[in-house]
C-alpha cells in the first residue's frame, strides 16, 4: 500500500475488477489451475469445471475486442 492511499480506499484497478465490466477477469486464475489439475491427474469433472470458469475471461476479452472493432470499422 502506498503512503498516499488511505486504508480501505479502492485503487482504479480494484474498482475496475469489482465493477460489472471487470469481474470476469478475476476468473483468470482458473486457467493455470485447470492445467495444473489436468497434469496432476485430477478427476475429469474438476478439470472441466475449472476450464469452464477459465473460459469466461477469454470470452469477455473477445466480446470487448469485437465491440472495439465494430466501433472503429463501422
BELPENOR-V328077 format. One record per run of one state. SS is the DSSP state (helix for helix, strand for strand, loop for the rest). FROM is the first residue (numbers start at 1). TO is the last residue. If there is no record, write none. Layout:
BEGIN
ss = <SS | SS>
from = <FROM | FROM>
to = <TO | TO>
END
This chain:
BEGIN
ss = <loop | helix | loop | helix | loop | helix | loop>
from = <1 | 12 | 18 | 23 | 40 | 44 | 74>
to = <11 | 17 | 22 | 39 | 43 | 73 | 74>
END
